[in-house]
Amino acid sequence: AEGYLLTPLLQRRAVDTPALLVLGSQLIAGALWGVLGFMFATPIVASLLVVVRRLYVEGDRAHPG
């Protein structure tokens, strides 16, 4: 229950990631790369979301069109 419910909900608040995205990434990475994929799926998705938000979302605010 912790890995499937509690951790995604807590990380959604910390990094503001949707719980479905976290669960989906864990399932896909776990199916592709096993236990290591399952363990590293959430940190990778959170890092990618931060990069995308910094480059695209905040970048659009800095350069209004």
All heavy atoms as TSV, in Angstrom:
chain	resi	resn	atom	element	x	y	z
A	1	ALA	N	N	0.824	-1.195	0.000
A	1	ALA	CA	C	0.000	0.000	0.000
A	1	ALA	C	C	0.868	1.259	0.000
A	1	ALA	O	O	0.493	2.257	-0.580
A	1	ALA	CB	C	-0.927	-0.009	1.215
A	2	GLU	N	N	2.014	1.162	0.635
A	2	GLU	CA	C	2.873	2.343	0.699
A	2	GLU	C	C	3.404	2.714	-0.681
A	2	GLU	O	O	3.343	3.868	-1.091
A	2	GLU	CB	C	4.047	2.104	1.637
A	2	GLU	CG	C	5.003	3.278	1.684
A	2	GLU	CD	C	6.267	2.974	2.450
A	2	GLU	OE1	O	6.371	1.904	3.062
A	2	GLU	OE2	O	7.165	3.820	2.411
A	3	GLY	N	N	3.911	1.740	-1.395
A	3	GLY	CA	C	4.512	2.009	-2.701
A	3	GLY	C	C	3.505	2.413	-3.759
A	3	GLY	O	O	3.814	3.174	-4.663
A	4	TYR	N	N	2.295	1.881	-3.659
A	4	TYR	CA	C	1.295	2.149	-4.688
A	4	TYR	C	C	0.380	3.324	-4.366
A	4	TYR	O	O	-0.203	3.915	-5.265
A	4	TYR	CB	C	0.423	0.908	-4.916
A	4	TYR	CG	C	1.146	-0.190	-5.623
A	4	TYR	CD1	C	1.504	-1.339	-4.948
A	4	TYR	CD2	C	1.488	-0.073	-6.955
A	4	TYR	CE1	C	2.175	-2.356	-5.591
A	4	TYR	CE2	C	2.165	-1.083	-7.604
A	4	TYR	CZ	C	2.495	-2.220	-6.924
A	4	TYR	OH	O	3.170	-3.213	-7.558
A	5	LEU	N	N	0.240	3.663	-3.096
A	5	LEU	CA	C	-0.712	4.713	-2.751
A	5	LEU	C	C	-0.073	5.867	-1.989
A	5	LEU	O	O	-0.165	7.017	-2.401
A	5	LEU	CB	C	-1.859	4.114	-1.919
A	5	LEU	CG	C	-2.981	5.062	-1.561
A	5	LEU	CD1	C	-3.687	5.541	-2.830
A	5	LEU	CD2	C	-3.970	4.367	-0.652
A	6	LEU	N	N	0.589	5.558	-0.888
A	6	LEU	CA	C	1.106	6.615	-0.027
A	6	LEU	C	C	2.238	7.411	-0.678
A	6	LEU	O	O	2.217	8.640	-0.682
A	6	LEU	CB	C	1.585	6.006	1.295
A	6	LEU	CG	C	2.045	6.998	2.356
A	6	LEU	CD1	C	0.912	7.931	2.740
A	6	LEU	CD2	C	2.551	6.263	3.577
A	7	THR	N	N	3.209	6.715	-1.249
A	7	THR	CA	C	4.348	7.403	-1.860
A	7	THR	C	C	3.941	8.311	-3.013
A	7	THR	O	O	4.354	9.472	-3.042
A	7	THR	CB	C	5.403	6.379	-2.315
A	7	THR	OG1	O	5.816	5.620	-1.182
A	7	THR	CG2	C	6.598	7.071	-2.925
A	8	PRO	N	N	3.111	7.853	-3.961
A	8	PRO	CA	C	2.694	8.779	-5.020
A	8	PRO	C	C	1.922	9.984	-4.508
A	8	PRO	O	O	2.093	11.100	-5.010
A	8	PRO	CB	C	1.807	7.919	-5.928
A	8	PRO	CG	C	2.265	6.545	-5.700
A	8	PRO	CD	C	2.674	6.485	-4.267
A	9	LEU	N	N	1.097	9.795	-3.485
A	9	LEU	CA	C	0.342	10.930	-2.953
A	9	LEU	C	C	1.251	11.939	-2.266
A	9	LEU	O	O	1.076	13.149	-2.414
A	9	LEU	CB	C	-0.740	10.438	-1.996
A	9	LEU	CG	C	-1.892	9.681	-2.646
A	9	LEU	CD1	C	-2.841	9.134	-1.581
A	9	LEU	CD2	C	-2.636	10.560	-3.624
A	10	LEU	N	N	2.237	11.458	-1.518
A	10	LEU	CA	C	3.183	12.371	-0.874
A	10	LEU	C	C	4.063	13.085	-1.890
A	10	LEU	O	O	4.339	14.277	-1.762
A	10	LEU	CB	C	4.047	11.613	0.133
A	10	LEU	CG	C	3.337	11.109	1.374
A	10	LEU	CD1	C	4.275	10.262	2.219
A	10	LEU	CD2	C	2.785	12.256	2.185
A	11	GLN	N	N	4.506	12.368	-2.897
A	11	GLN	CA	C	5.362	12.988	-3.906
A	11	GLN	C	C	4.577	13.967	-4.765
A	11	GLN	O	O	5.146	14.926	-5.271
A	11	GLN	CB	C	6.018	11.922	-4.759
A	11	GLN	CG	C	7.063	11.167	-3.999
A	11	GLN	CD	C	7.673	10.044	-4.790
A	11	GLN	OE1	O	7.171	9.665	-5.839
A	11	GLN	NE2	N	8.753	9.496	-4.274
A	12	ARG	N	N	3.301	13.729	-4.928
A	12	ARG	CA	C	2.495	14.676	-5.692
A	12	ARG	C	C	2.479	16.031	-4.994
A	12	ARG	O	O	2.555	17.075	-5.624
A	12	ARG	CB	C	1.074	14.148	-5.855
A	12	ARG	CG	C	0.211	15.087	-6.674
A	12	ARG	CD	C	-1.181	14.607	-6.729
A	12	ARG	NE	N	-1.739	14.689	-5.380
A	12	ARG	CZ	C	-3.007	14.490	-5.115
A	12	ARG	NH1	N	-3.837	14.156	-6.057
A	12	ARG	NH2	N	-3.438	14.595	-3.886
A	13	ARG	N	N	2.432	16.015	-3.671
A	13	ARG	CA	C	2.461	17.279	-2.927
A	13	ARG	C	C	3.844	17.918	-2.954
A	13	ARG	O	O	3.970	19.120	-3.035
A	13	ARG	CB	C	2.033	17.060	-1.483
A	13	ARG	CG	C	0.569	16.807	-1.346
A	13	ARG	CD	C	0.197	16.706	0.109
A	13	ARG	NE	N	-1.217	16.484	0.219
A	13	ARG	CZ	C	-2.055	17.355	0.730
A	13	ARG	NH1	N	-1.605	18.496	1.190
A	13	ARG	NH2	N	-3.334	17.096	0.813
A	14	ALA	N	N	4.888	17.102	-2.872
A	14	ALA	CA	C	6.252	17.636	-2.816
A	14	ALA	C	C	6.700	18.172	-4.162
A	14	ALA	O	O	7.314	19.230	-4.245
A	14	ALA	CB	C	7.215	16.560	-2.337
A	15	VAL	N	N	6.405	17.463	-5.245
A	15	VAL	CA	C	6.879	17.849	-6.562
A	15	VAL	C	C	5.730	18.305	-7.446
A	15	VAL	O	O	5.940	18.786	-8.538
A	15	VAL	CB	C	7.630	16.663	-7.222
A	15	VAL	CG1	C	8.256	17.061	-8.542
A	15	VAL	CG2	C	8.683	16.121	-6.299
A	16	ASP	N	N	4.514	18.146	-6.961
A	16	ASP	CA	C	3.307	18.500	-7.704
A	16	ASP	C	C	3.195	17.675	-8.979
A	16	ASP	O	O	3.016	18.197	-10.067
A	16	ASP	CB	C	3.266	19.997	-8.013
A	16	ASP	CG	C	1.894	20.445	-8.468
A	16	ASP	OD1	O	0.900	19.834	-8.038
A	16	ASP	OD2	O	1.811	21.399	-9.258
A	17	THR	N	N	3.350	16.352	-8.824
A	17	THR	CA	C	3.176	15.433	-9.944
A	17	THR	C	C	1.837	14.717	-9.791
A	17	THR	O	O	1.447	14.367	-8.679
A	17	THR	CB	C	4.280	14.364	-9.995
A	17	THR	OG1	O	4.281	13.655	-8.765
A	17	THR	CG2	C	5.621	14.969	-10.248
A	18	PRO	N	N	1.141	14.493	-10.855
A	18	PRO	CA	C	-0.116	13.748	-10.775
A	18	PRO	C	C	0.144	12.297	-10.354
A	18	PRO	O	O	1.099	11.664	-10.810
A	18	PRO	CB	C	-0.656	13.786	-12.203
A	18	PRO	CG	C	0.090	14.878	-12.881
A	18	PRO	CD	C	1.392	15.014	-12.183
A	19	ALA	N	N	-0.692	11.779	-9.469
A	19	ALA	CA	C	-0.509	10.428	-8.949
A	19	ALA	C	C	-0.590	9.385	-10.068
A	19	ALA	O	O	0.141	8.393	-10.050
A	19	ALA	CB	C	-1.541	10.130	-7.876
A	20	LEU	N	N	-1.450	9.613	-11.042
A	20	LEU	CA	C	-1.575	8.666	-12.140
A	20	LEU	C	C	-0.295	8.603	-12.976
A	20	LEU	O	O	0.100	7.531	-13.437
A	20	LEU	CB	C	-2.764	9.039	-13.022
A	20	LEU	CG	C	-3.097	8.078	-14.145
A	20	LEU	CD1	C	-3.459	6.711	-13.572
A	20	LEU	CD2	C	-4.247	8.606	-14.971
A	21	LEU	N	N	0.370	9.731	-13.143
A	21	LEU	CA	C	1.637	9.748	-13.871
A	21	LEU	C	C	2.706	8.959	-13.124
A	21	LEU	O	O	3.479	8.211	-13.730
A	21	LEU	CB	C	2.096	11.187	-14.097
A	21	LEU	CG	C	3.405	11.374	-14.851
A	21	LEU	CD1	C	3.273	10.849	-16.276
A	21	LEU	CD2	C	3.790	12.839	-14.862
A	22	VAL	N	N	2.747	9.096	-11.817
A	22	VAL	CA	C	3.716	8.362	-11.007
A	22	VAL	C	C	3.435	6.866	-11.074
A	22	VAL	O	O	4.341	6.068	-11.310
A	22	VAL	CB	C	3.682	8.854	-9.540
A	22	VAL	CG1	C	4.539	7.982	-8.651
A	22	VAL	CG2	C	4.153	10.292	-9.460
A	23	LEU	N	N	2.189	6.482	-10.890
A	23	LEU	CA	C	1.846	5.062	-10.941
A	23	LEU	C	C	2.097	4.473	-12.321
A	23	LEU	O	O	2.620	3.364	-12.456
A	23	LEU	CB	C	0.390	4.863	-10.547
A	23	LEU	CG	C	0.073	5.082	-9.077
A	23	LEU	CD1	C	-1.419	5.024	-8.848
A	23	LEU	CD2	C	0.785	4.070	-8.226
A	24	GLY	N	N	1.726	5.210	-13.356
A	24	GLY	CA	C	1.949	4.734	-14.717
A	24	GLY	C	C	3.413	4.562	-15.035
A	24	GLY	O	O	3.818	3.568	-15.654
A	25	SER	N	N	4.224	5.515	-14.614
A	25	SER	CA	C	5.659	5.409	-14.880
A	25	SER	C	C	6.264	4.244	-14.121
A	25	SER	O	O	7.146	3.545	-14.634
A	25	SER	CB	C	6.370	6.710	-14.523
A	25	SER	OG	O	6.340	6.929	-13.127
A	26	GLN	N	N	5.802	3.991	-12.899
A	26	GLN	CA	C	6.310	2.858	-12.136
A	26	GLN	C	C	5.925	1.541	-12.789
A	26	GLN	O	O	6.738	0.616	-12.853
A	26	GLN	CB	C	5.784	2.905	-10.697
A	26	GLN	CG	C	6.409	3.981	-9.870
A	26	GLN	CD	C	5.812	4.067	-8.480
A	26	GLN	OE1	O	4.757	3.506	-8.208
A	26	GLN	NE2	N	6.485	4.783	-7.601
A	27	LEU	N	N	4.711	1.445	-13.265
A	27	LEU	CA	C	4.274	0.204	-13.910
A	27	LEU	C	C	5.034	-0.056	-15.208
A	27	LEU	O	O	5.488	-1.174	-15.467
A	27	LEU	CB	C	2.776	0.258	-14.182
A	27	LEU	CG	C	1.880	0.158	-12.951
A	27	LEU	CD1	C	0.423	0.366	-13.341
A	27	LEU	CD2	C	2.066	-1.171	-12.267
A	28	ILE	N	N	5.195	0.970	-16.014
A	28	ILE	CA	C	5.890	0.802	-17.292
A	28	ILE	C	C	7.373	0.498	-17.078
A	28	ILE	O	O	7.921	-0.424	-17.672
A	28	ILE	CB	C	5.692	2.046	-18.181
A	28	ILE	CG1	C	4.233	2.136	-18.616
A	28	ILE	CG2	C	6.617	2.014	-19.381
A	28	ILE	CD1	C	3.873	3.432	-19.295
A	29	ALA	N	N	8.019	1.283	-16.234
A	29	ALA	CA	C	9.450	1.058	-15.990
A	29	ALA	C	C	9.675	-0.277	-15.296
A	29	ALA	O	O	10.657	-0.968	-15.575
A	29	ALA	CB	C	10.026	2.192	-15.159
A	30	GLY	N	N	8.771	-0.669	-14.414
A	30	GLY	CA	C	8.889	-1.961	-13.757
A	30	GLY	C	C	8.743	-3.107	-14.739
A	30	GLY	O	O	9.442	-4.123	-14.636
A	31	ALA	N	N	7.845	-2.952	-15.701
A	31	ALA	CA	C	7.667	-4.000	-16.708
A	31	ALA	C	C	8.867	-4.082	-17.645
A	31	ALA	O	O	9.246	-5.160	-18.088
A	31	ALA	CB	C	6.397	-3.739	-17.505
A	32	LEU	N	N	9.463	-2.936	-17.949
A	32	LEU	CA	C	10.596	-2.917	-18.879
A	32	LEU	C	C	11.912	-3.309	-18.227
A	32	LEU	O	O	12.693	-4.079	-18.800
A	32	LEU	CB	C	10.732	-1.529	-19.507
A	32	LEU	CG	C	9.627	-1.102	-20.461
A	32	LEU	CD1	C	9.843	0.339	-20.894
A	32	LEU	CD2	C	9.586	-2.018	-21.665
A	33	TRP	N	N	12.198	-2.779	-17.047
A	33	TRP	CA	C	13.509	-2.955	-16.436
A	33	TRP	C	C	13.484	-3.621	-15.069
A	33	TRP	O	O	14.498	-3.624	-14.368
A	33	TRP	CB	C	14.221	-1.609	-16.342
A	33	TRP	CG	C	14.443	-1.001	-17.675
A	33	TRP	CD1	C	15.220	-1.481	-18.673
A	33	TRP	CD2	C	13.848	0.191	-18.177
A	33	TRP	NE1	N	15.145	-0.656	-19.762
A	33	TRP	CE2	C	14.313	0.387	-19.487
A	33	TRP	CE3	C	12.967	1.120	-17.652
A	33	TRP	CZ2	C	13.925	1.442	-20.266
A	33	TRP	CZ3	C	12.578	2.188	-18.432
A	33	TRP	CH2	C	13.060	2.337	-19.722
A	34	GLY	N	N	12.343	-4.141	-14.654
A	34	GLY	CA	C	12.267	-4.879	-13.401
A	34	GLY	C	C	12.313	-3.987	-12.177
A	34	GLY	O	O	11.800	-2.865	-12.171
A	35	VAL	N	N	12.953	-4.509	-11.140
A	35	VAL	CA	C	12.967	-3.819	-9.852
A	35	VAL	C	C	13.694	-2.476	-9.943
A	35	VAL	O	O	13.241	-1.478	-9.359
A	35	VAL	CB	C	13.623	-4.714	-8.780
A	35	VAL	CG1	C	13.762	-3.982	-7.460
A	35	VAL	CG2	C	12.818	-5.985	-8.587
A	36	LEU	N	N	14.786	-2.414	-10.675
A	36	LEU	CA	C	15.508	-1.136	-10.797
A	36	LEU	C	C	14.667	-0.088	-11.512
A	36	LEU	O	O	14.679	1.084	-11.130
A	36	LEU	CB	C	16.831	-1.338	-11.539
A	36	LEU	CG	C	17.943	-1.982	-10.735
A	36	LEU	CD1	C	19.161	-2.203	-11.608
A	36	LEU	CD2	C	18.292	-1.135	-9.544
A	37	GLY	N	N	13.949	-0.492	-12.540
A	37	GLY	CA	C	13.059	0.438	-13.222
A	37	GLY	C	C	11.968	0.942	-12.311
A	37	GLY	O	O	11.615	2.117	-12.322
A	38	PHE	N	N	11.433	0.041	-11.499
A	38	PHE	CA	C	10.393	0.428	-10.548
A	38	PHE	C	C	10.925	1.416	-9.517
A	38	PHE	O	O	10.267	2.389	-9.168
A	38	PHE	CB	C	9.840	-0.822	-9.861
A	38	PHE	CG	C	8.698	-0.555	-8.951
A	38	PHE	CD1	C	7.432	-0.317	-9.459
A	38	PHE	CD2	C	8.870	-0.533	-7.586
A	38	PHE	CE1	C	6.364	-0.060	-8.628
A	38	PHE	CE2	C	7.806	-0.281	-6.741
A	38	PHE	CZ	C	6.550	-0.046	-7.265
A	39	MET	N	N	12.155	1.183	-9.048
A	39	MET	CA	C	12.727	2.052	-8.023
A	39	MET	C	C	13.067	3.437	-8.562
A	39	MET	O	O	12.903	4.434	-7.862
A	39	MET	CB	C	14.001	1.424	-7.445
A	39	MET	CG	C	13.732	0.265	-6.547
A	39	MET	SD	S	15.180	-0.539	-5.809
A	39	MET	CE	C	16.578	0.354	-6.370
A	40	PHE	N	N	13.534	3.521	-9.791
A	40	PHE	CA	C	14.003	4.790	-10.318
A	40	PHE	C	C	12.980	5.521	-11.184
A	40	PHE	O	O	13.251	6.628	-11.657
A	40	PHE	CB	C	15.290	4.594	-11.121
A	40	PHE	CG	C	16.463	4.232	-10.265
A	40	PHE	CD1	C	17.062	2.985	-10.370
A	40	PHE	CD2	C	16.963	5.128	-9.341
A	40	PHE	CE1	C	18.133	2.649	-9.579
A	40	PHE	CE2	C	18.042	4.797	-8.539
A	40	PHE	CZ	C	18.629	3.554	-8.652
A	41	ALA	N	N	11.823	4.954	-11.398
A	41	ALA	CA	C	10.819	5.581	-12.266
A	41	ALA	C	C	10.347	6.916	-11.719
A	41	ALA	O	O	10.305	7.917	-12.446
A	41	ALA	CB	C	9.635	4.638	-12.455
A	42	THR	N	N	10.005	6.969	-10.460
A	42	THR	CA	C	9.460	8.202	-9.883
A	42	THR	C	C	10.479	9.334	-9.828
A	42	THR	O	O	10.156	10.457	-10.214
A	42	THR	CB	C	8.880	7.909	-8.490
A	42	THR	OG1	O	7.921	6.862	-8.617
A	42	THR	CG2	C	8.203	9.135	-7.921
A	43	PRO	N	N	11.713	9.100	-9.375
A	43	PRO	CA	C	12.680	10.202	-9.391
A	43	PRO	C	C	12.978	10.710	-10.805
A	43	PRO	O	O	13.165	11.919	-11.009
A	43	PRO	CB	C	13.934	9.612	-8.762
A	43	PRO	CG	C	13.478	8.439	-8.003
A	43	PRO	CD	C	12.254	7.944	-8.672
A	44	ILE	N	N	12.988	9.806	-11.777
A	44	ILE	CA	C	13.245	10.230	-13.153
A	44	ILE	C	C	12.100	11.086	-13.673
A	44	ILE	O	O	12.318	12.136	-14.277
A	44	ILE	CB	C	13.496	9.004	-14.053
A	44	ILE	CG1	C	14.828	8.365	-13.695
A	44	ILE	CG2	C	13.453	9.386	-15.522
A	44	ILE	CD1	C	15.076	7.041	-14.357
A	45	VAL	N	N	10.869	10.661	-13.419
A	45	VAL	CA	C	9.700	11.432	-13.867
A	45	VAL	C	C	9.656	12.786	-13.173
A	45	VAL	O	O	9.381	13.806	-13.796
A	45	VAL	CB	C	8.401	10.636	-13.634
A	45	VAL	CG1	C	7.179	11.515	-13.792
A	45	VAL	CG2	C	8.331	9.475	-14.582
A	46	ALA	N	N	9.948	12.817	-11.876
A	46	ALA	CA	C	9.944	14.087	-11.146
A	46	ALA	C	C	11.016	15.023	-11.698
A	46	ALA	O	O	10.766	16.227	-11.863
A	46	ALA	CB	C	10.175	13.833	-9.663
A	47	SER	N	N	12.186	14.497	-12.008
A	47	SER	CA	C	13.253	15.326	-12.573
A	47	SER	C	C	12.868	15.864	-13.940
A	47	SER	O	O	13.106	17.042	-14.241
A	47	SER	CB	C	14.538	14.514	-12.698
A	47	SER	OG	O	14.944	14.048	-11.454
A	48	LEU	N	N	12.269	15.023	-14.764
A	48	LEU	CA	C	11.838	15.476	-16.086
A	48	LEU	C	C	10.754	16.544	-15.992
A	48	LEU	O	O	10.763	17.508	-16.770
A	48	LEU	CB	C	11.344	14.292	-16.911
A	48	LEU	CG	C	12.407	13.316	-17.379
A	48	LEU	CD1	C	11.769	12.116	-18.060
A	48	LEU	CD2	C	13.384	14.000	-18.317
A	49	LEU	N	N	9.838	16.394	-15.042
A	49	LEU	CA	C	8.801	17.412	-14.872
A	49	LEU	C	C	9.383	18.752	-14.450
A	49	LEU	O	O	8.946	19.806	-14.921
A	49	LEU	CB	C	7.769	16.943	-13.847
A	49	LEU	CG	C	6.741	15.967	-14.356
A	49	LEU	CD1	C	5.867	15.476	-13.212
A	49	LEU	CD2	C	5.886	16.594	-15.430
A	50	VAL	N	N	10.368	18.725	-13.570
A	50	VAL	CA	C	11.012	19.973	-13.145
A	50	VAL	C	C	11.707	20.641	-14.320
A	50	VAL	O	O	11.582	21.856	-14.529
A	50	VAL	CB	C	12.004	19.709	-11.991
A	50	VAL	CG1	C	12.864	20.928	-11.721
A	50	VAL	CG2	C	11.250	19.305	-10.739
A	51	VAL	N	N	12.415	19.870	-15.126
A	51	VAL	CA	C	13.112	20.421	-16.288
A	51	VAL	C	C	12.121	21.004	-17.289
A	51	VAL	O	O	12.301	22.118	-17.787
A	51	VAL	CB	C	14.002	19.341	-16.949
A	51	VAL	CG1	C	14.521	19.801	-18.296
A	51	VAL	CG2	C	15.145	18.978	-16.031
A	52	VAL	N	N	11.060	20.264	-17.577
A	52	VAL	CA	C	10.062	20.747	-18.534
A	52	VAL	C	C	9.403	22.013	-18.028
A	52	VAL	O	O	9.217	22.973	-18.787
A	52	VAL	CB	C	9.015	19.643	-18.813
A	52	VAL	CG1	C	7.804	20.200	-19.531
A	52	VAL	CG2	C	9.640	18.532	-19.623
A	53	ARG	N	N	9.070	22.044	-16.761
A	53	ARG	CA	C	8.430	23.253	-16.212
A	53	ARG	C	C	9.366	24.455	-16.243
A	53	ARG	O	O	8.951	25.562	-16.517
A	53	ARG	CB	C	7.947	22.982	-14.797
A	53	ARG	CG	C	6.719	22.117	-14.788
A	53	ARG	CD	C	6.211	21.910	-13.408
A	53	ARG	NE	N	5.045	21.043	-13.446
A	53	ARG	CZ	C	4.734	20.190	-12.511
A	53	ARG	NH1	N	5.481	20.084	-11.433
A	53	ARG	NH2	N	3.659	19.440	-12.629
A	54	ARG	N	N	10.632	24.235	-15.948
A	54	ARG	CA	C	11.592	25.351	-15.969
A	54	ARG	C	C	11.824	25.866	-17.387
A	54	ARG	O	O	11.884	27.066	-17.613
A	54	ARG	CB	C	12.920	24.923	-15.361
A	54	ARG	CG	C	12.825	24.574	-13.924
A	54	ARG	CD	C	13.593	25.532	-13.121
A	54	ARG	NE	N	13.478	25.110	-11.727
A	54	ARG	CZ	C	13.640	25.930	-10.738
A	54	ARG	NH1	N	13.942	27.170	-10.969
A	54	ARG	NH2	N	13.515	25.513	-9.509
A	55	LEU	N	N	11.972	24.957	-18.333
A	55	LEU	CA	C	12.299	25.370	-19.698
A	55	LEU	C	C	11.092	25.923	-20.444
A	55	LEU	O	O	11.201	26.929	-21.135
A	55	LEU	CB	C	12.881	24.191	-20.478
A	55	LEU	CG	C	14.253	23.719	-20.043
A	55	LEU	CD1	C	14.667	22.493	-20.839
A	55	LEU	CD2	C	15.281	24.821	-20.196
A	56	TYR	N	N	9.964	25.265	-20.340
A	56	TYR	CA	C	8.832	25.629	-21.174
A	56	TYR	C	C	7.815	26.504	-20.463
A	56	TYR	O	O	7.431	27.539	-21.004
A	56	TYR	CB	C	8.144	24.370	-21.699
A	56	TYR	CG	C	9.024	23.627	-22.668
A	56	TYR	CD1	C	9.634	22.437	-22.295
A	56	TYR	CD2	C	9.278	24.124	-23.932
A	56	TYR	CE1	C	10.454	21.769	-23.167
A	56	TYR	CE2	C	10.112	23.462	-24.807
A	56	TYR	CZ	C	10.695	22.283	-24.425
A	56	TYR	OH	O	11.516	21.630	-25.284
A	57	VAL	N	N	7.399	26.138	-19.288
A	57	VAL	CA	C	6.353	26.888	-18.610
A	57	VAL	C	C	6.875	28.229	-18.107
A	57	VAL	O	O	6.321	29.274	-18.396
A	57	VAL	CB	C	5.741	26.066	-17.459
A	57	VAL	CG1	C	4.714	26.870	-16.694
A	57	VAL	CG2	C	5.118	24.791	-18.011
A	58	GLU	N	N	7.960	28.208	-17.348
A	58	GLU	CA	C	8.511	29.465	-16.845
A	58	GLU	C	C	9.190	30.267	-17.936
A	58	GLU	O	O	9.262	31.472	-17.861
A	58	GLU	CB	C	9.469	29.175	-15.697
A	58	GLU	CG	C	8.754	28.658	-14.453
A	58	GLU	CD	C	9.695	28.365	-13.315
A	58	GLU	OE1	O	10.890	28.715	-13.400
A	58	GLU	OE2	O	9.236	27.781	-12.329
A	59	GLY	N	N	9.689	29.598	-18.954
A	59	GLY	CA	C	10.297	30.304	-20.076
A	59	GLY	C	C	9.281	31.125	-20.841
A	59	GLY	O	O	9.580	32.214	-21.330
A	60	ASP	N	N	8.057	30.624	-20.957
A	60	ASP	CA	C	7.003	31.371	-21.623
A	60	ASP	C	C	6.601	32.615	-20.861
A	60	ASP	O	O	6.233	33.625	-21.434
A	60	ASP	CB	C	5.768	30.488	-21.838
A	60	ASP	CG	C	5.997	29.438	-22.902
A	60	ASP	OD1	O	6.941	29.610	-23.699
A	60	ASP	OD2	O	5.235	28.462	-22.939
A	61	ARG	N	N	6.687	32.550	-19.548
A	61	ARG	CA	C	6.352	33.716	-18.720
A	61	ARG	C	C	7.408	34.804	-18.837
A	61	ARG	O	O	7.120	35.988	-18.752
A	61	ARG	CB	C	6.203	33.305	-17.267
A	61	ARG	CG	C	4.998	32.456	-17.015
A	61	ARG	CD	C	4.883	32.119	-15.563
A	61	ARG	NE	N	3.856	31.098	-15.353
A	61	ARG	CZ	C	3.774	30.376	-14.292
A	61	ARG	NH1	N	4.629	30.524	-13.302
A	61	ARG	NH2	N	2.826	29.469	-14.177
A	62	ALA	N	N	8.661	34.395	-19.024
A	62	ALA	CA	C	9.743	35.366	-19.105
A	62	ALA	C	C	9.750	36.101	-20.440
A	62	ALA	O	O	10.179	37.251	-20.531
A	62	ALA	CB	C	11.092	34.669	-18.905
A	63	HIS	N	N	9.245	35.444	-21.495
A	63	HIS	CA	C	9.224	36.038	-22.827
A	63	HIS	C	C	7.795	36.066	-23.364
A	63	HIS	O	O	7.409	35.228	-24.165
A	63	HIS	CB	C	10.112	35.233	-23.787
A	63	HIS	CG	C	11.514	35.088	-23.328
A	63	HIS	ND1	N	12.398	36.138	-23.330
A	63	HIS	CD2	C	12.192	34.036	-22.819
A	63	HIS	CE1	C	13.554	35.725	-22.862
A	63	HIS	NE2	N	13.457	34.459	-22.531
A	64	PRO	N	N	7.003	37.038	-22.922
A	64	PRO	CA	C	5.628	37.065	-23.403
A	64	PRO	C	C	5.595	37.346	-24.908
A	64	PRO	O	O	6.385	38.124	-25.422
A	64	PRO	CB	C	4.978	38.186	-22.603
A	64	PRO	CG	C	6.087	38.975	-22.032
A	64	PRO	CD	C	7.307	38.103	-21.991
A	65	GLY	N	N	4.645	36.686	-25.553
A	65	GLY	CA	C	4.619	36.661	-26.959
A	65	GLY	C	C	4.136	37.691	-27.787
A	65	GLY	O	O	4.169	37.887	-28.892
